């Protein structure tokens, strides 16, 4: 289990590094000043959320799960990340989490926002944490593990319910 978490942490660090954060290239000297790197786009709280979420990549999904040791469901994953990363205690279910924070349009999504989907024939039955660039971190389903998915996949496009912002910008 420790090896799986270490690999997940390395994956997260690699993802941030590959995005250009913290790496200086000759081409960056020509980059416009107003174009921030992926890491610079995150607020400190959002960075903490994302990094904590990356630590949990590879944890098994477990319906009703609230512990990294025994498995996490989608809302248990989000609840654990927010509590451990920034000390915010969220409600337990995706439906209850959808009632917290400010409603935002999909075009306004920023890293750390909650994204909701209808995966069980009722609204707000699935939740994840938005990373940026149409990607989100979540615990998808039985038999799967915490992972990053692309919201542009047809499955997620058809089921998108909305988003909430909990972090001040």
Buried (B, 14 or more C-beta within 10 A) or exposed (E): EEEBBEEBBEBBBEBBEEBBBEEEEEEEEEEEEEEEBBBEBBBEBBBBBBBBBBBBBBBBBBEEBBEBEEBBBBBBBBBBBBBBBBEBEBBBBBBBBBEBBEEBEEEEBBBBBBBBBBBEEEBBBBBBBBBBEBBBBBBBEEEEBBBBBEBEEEEBEEBEBBBBBBBEE
